[in-house]
Amino acid sequence: MSDTYWLVCHTKPRCEKKIRALMAAEKFEHYLALVVSVRRYAQQTKKFTKPLFPGYVFAQVPTERKARIYQAGFARAPRSSSRTRPSFSGSSRT
């Protein structure tokens, strides 16, 4: 029995919809929150959708197929906050 859990996939800039298409092709359950944006230009108004969370797509993936979503080159695993935060607890400066 395989475990499935939700992952956060960090995408390259403006590749969220491509990752969504890849997830659909691989039949992974996924979620990309989109909002409608309205832009007004001199003579016209344009409506388009854009991601609510730019650069992120959420996917529910079986454990054994987790690497598949990162093989396409559009997504990568986000870094954990513990790696990005400096740790000053053990250091002493003299």
HELIX and SHEET records of a PDB file:
HELIX    1   1 GLU A   16  ALA A   25  1                                  10    
HELIX    2   2 THR A   63  ARG A   65  5                                   3    
HELIX    3   3 ARG A   68  GLN A   71  1                                   4    
HELIX    4   4 SER A   81  THR A   84  1                                   4    
SHEET    1   A 4 GLU A  29  TYR A  31  0                                        
SHEET    2   A 4 TYR A  56  PRO A  62 -1                                        
SHEET    3   A 4 THR A   4  THR A  11 -1                                        
SHEET    4   A 4 ALA A  75  ARG A  76 -1                                        
SHEET    1   B 2 LEU A  34  ARG A  40  0                                        
SHEET    2   B 2 THR A  45  PRO A  51 -1                                        
END                                                                             
